Amino acid sequence: MKIKLELFGASRDFSNKDYLELEVQEKASVNDLKNEIVLILLLLIILMVPHQ
């Protein structure tokens, strides 16, 4: 199932679109969706941190 999450404020810096599209399992719970969003944000933060 595809979920389209609209971005607001500073979160728009994480995407070149005004939204994120997430692919979740058919019977996903709100908690599953929340966990997916947290994983994406953590990966983005890791990618944005300068490496030495």
N, C-alpha and C positions, 0 to 999 in steps of 0.2 A: 504494500500500500504506500502511495506517495503522500507526503504531507508537505505543504508549503507554509513556511514560517516567515511572516513579514518582519523585517528588521526596522528598528527605530533608533534614533540617536547615534551614539558612538558605535553601536553594533553594526552599523552600515559600513564601517571601515573594514570589516571582516569579509566583505563580499563585493564583487563588482555589480551585483544586482541588489535590489531592495528587499530581497527575500532569500531564504535558503530552502532547498528542496531536499527532504529526507526520505529515504526508503526504509520503511519499518515493516516488521512482520504483520500479517493480516489481523491477528488478534492482539495487537499491541495495547498496553495500558498507558495511562498518562505517565506513570513512573518510567516505563520503557522509553517513551519519547523524551522525557526529561534527561534520562541517562545518555541517550544518543546526542542530545544537544550539548551536554557537559563534555562528552568525549570530543566532539567537533571543536568546541571552544578551547579545550586543553591542547589539542593538536595545533590549532592556529596560533596559540600563545607560544608553544614550543618553536614553531617555525619562524615566528617574528622576533624571538630573542636572538641577539647577535651572538654568534659562536666565536670563541677565541682560538 
